[in-house]
Amino acid sequence: MLLNQIRAVKAVLLCLLVILPVINLFAEDPVTITRIVTEIDGKTRRNALLKELRIQEGREYESLALLEKLVNARARDLRRRRIFKEFEYEINTDDPTAIEIFISLTDSVTLVPRPMIKYSSDRGLTLGLKVQYYNAFGTLTDQMIQGYWSPNEILFELEIEEIVLGPMHLDVAFEQFDGATRYGDPVGDTIVEYRNSRSQVSVTLDIPLSGGHPWSYQLTPLVSWLYNYRFDLNTSGYPDSQFHNDGFAPGFNHGFVSDQVNWIGNFRSGFAFDFMNENLWYTDSGNSDIFLESDLKGYLPLASWFEISGRFGGFYSFNGIRENAGDRLRGVVDYMTYGEWGMFFTAQMNFEVFHIQNAFSMHLRPFTDIGYVYSELWGHGPDAWEYCLGATAIIYIDAMPSLNINVDWGWDFKRNMPELIIDTVHYL
């Protein structure tokens, strides 16, 4: 028996002597960055750039593949923000024991103070001032302050985004809002309207699931103070009104996000996905607002002047209804769609109409948006369907890649109503 055991041990050792060299042949050794060369035309700070890319001279990484994956992922995120006119990098691996990285970038105009003149057939004319400072002071953080007024809404908002905390990003926001919330019926009449005010502070933390991985986990703790004046239109035609105070409302939103979209000029390629759970609790009334929502967006450029894209998503509300579910449907007035759950589909084409070198380009995007929103009031019948056709005109400004001017026009076939939105953010 002992002799057999000795023979077995010898056989295992012999196998290890044969296998280990093969394993070592395919195993990757750690690598160290010995030199980082940066050529920066503009205000971007070198230390902020290296912090964002998570690289530094003298730092050791587990393998060359891991280093390349990490740098590629962070560089893709920077390009997606469109805060540079040019951004190029190269990882020199001629000597695996002494890695060199070369980075060249040219800043764009990123301080954008502008009057806000926005029109929506839902909210009317909006006037205000919005100041966005992308890559603020060369720190690669984004800062925004805005205030606006319309017959239906008054808003003041302050945001600081893309603060680097090691491998994570942090966003901080404050909002003071007063506006009208409305509900409509299938034919386009307003049946309920009330004004509500809200003060809110939120913090969002984006946590990568692993180094260089396109998936991340986002969590947003927030606190709100909610109060509103409700105005109901009853069936007798006489208004009933009451003041309702929801008081202090803590919240917690969280979920998984993957953004694998790259910009190719003014076109996009790739897909983005999110699955979020949002929770808000009203301490005074004891009520809660809890729902799930998810979106999948895809972009496929087929030529230098043409792209097709689409979006599929939905939501499920656990308590009560989801307000303004139509915010995902261009051409459908938002307050006409609300309910316990819904699904949405969008298909569109993107044509570059013309491009004036060193000036701007114009794109035209015909689209169709279709939705199904279930509510206890409308049920599962034909009234739950939403459908529209429309087109979007977008102007991209060469000197400010992060800014575009967007005009959405759509026709609601269900209610035979148009919707027009002029803004600086496009939908899909």
C-alpha positions, 0 to 999 in steps of 0.5 A: 500500500505504501509503495503504491502511494509513493508511486502515485505521488511521483506520478503527480509530481511528474505531471506538474513538472510537465504542465507548469512550464506550459501554464507559465508560457500562457500566463501574463506577467505583471506590467509597470508604466514607466512613462506617460507622455501627454500633449494637452492643447487647452486647459485640461490638467494632466493630473486630472486626466491621469486620475480619470484614466486611472494610470500613473508612472511607476504603478504596476498592473496585473497584466498588459491585457488588464491595463489595456482594457482599463485604459480603453474603457476610461478613454471611451467614457471620456470620448462619449462626453464629447468634451474634446475636439480631439482625443488620441492615445497609444500604449507602447508595448515594445518592451513589456517590462517598461510600458509607455503611454502617449496621450494627445488631446485638444480641448473644445469650448466647454463653458456654455452660458446661454439664455434658455428659450424652450417651447413645448406644446405641453408646457408652453414657452419656457424662459431662463438661463442655463450655464453648463461648464463641461470639464470645469477649470480643466478638472474633467468635472461637469458643473451646471446651474440653471433657472427657468420660468414657464406658465406651468413650472419654475425651477432652480437647479445646481449640479456637479458631476463626474467627480472622480473617487478612485474607480468611482464617479460621484454626482451631487445635485440640488433642485427647487421646483414648483410646477403643475401636474396634470392628468388627461383622458384618451381624447385629450381633455385635462381631468385633474390638475394640481401644483406641487413644490419640491426641494431635493438634494441627491447624491449619485455614486457610479461603481464599476463592477470590475476594472475596465468592465462596461457594467456599473452599479449606480446608487442614489440616496436622496431627500425631498421636501414635498408639498402641493396644492391640489385642484380637482375637476369633479364630474359636476363641473365645480372644482374641489380643492384641498391642500396636502402636505407630504412632508419629508420624503427620503428616497433611494434609487439604484440599479445596473447600467452599461453604456457601450456607445461610441461616437463616430463623428456625430453618429453613435455606435453600440448599445446602452442598457439600464435596469433601475429601482426607484423608491420614495417614502413620504413620512407624513402620509405613510405612502410610498412610490416604488417602481422598476424601469428599464431601457435598451438603446441600440445604434448602428451606423450604416454609412458615413451619413446614415444611422439607424437606432432603436429603443425598447423599455418599460416600467412597473409601479408597485404603489399607485401610478407612474406620472408622465409615462409619455416622457418616453414618447415623442409626439405624445403629450406627457400628461396624457399617459400614466398608469401602473405599468407600460412598455415602449418601442422606438425606431428611427433613422438618422440622416446627415443633411449637410455639414459646413466645415468648422461650423456646424452640421444638421441631421434629420431623424424621422421616428415612430414611437409606440407605447402601451400604458395600462391603468385601472381607469383605461384597462387593457383596451385600445385606449391603453395604446399610444402611437405617433410619427414625427421627425427631429432636426438636430444641429451639431456645433463643431466648436462645442461638441457637447452642445446641440440644438434639437427640434422634435415634432410629432403627431399623436394619432390617438388624440389627433394632437401635435407635440412640438419641443425645442430644446438642447437635448435630443431624445434617443 
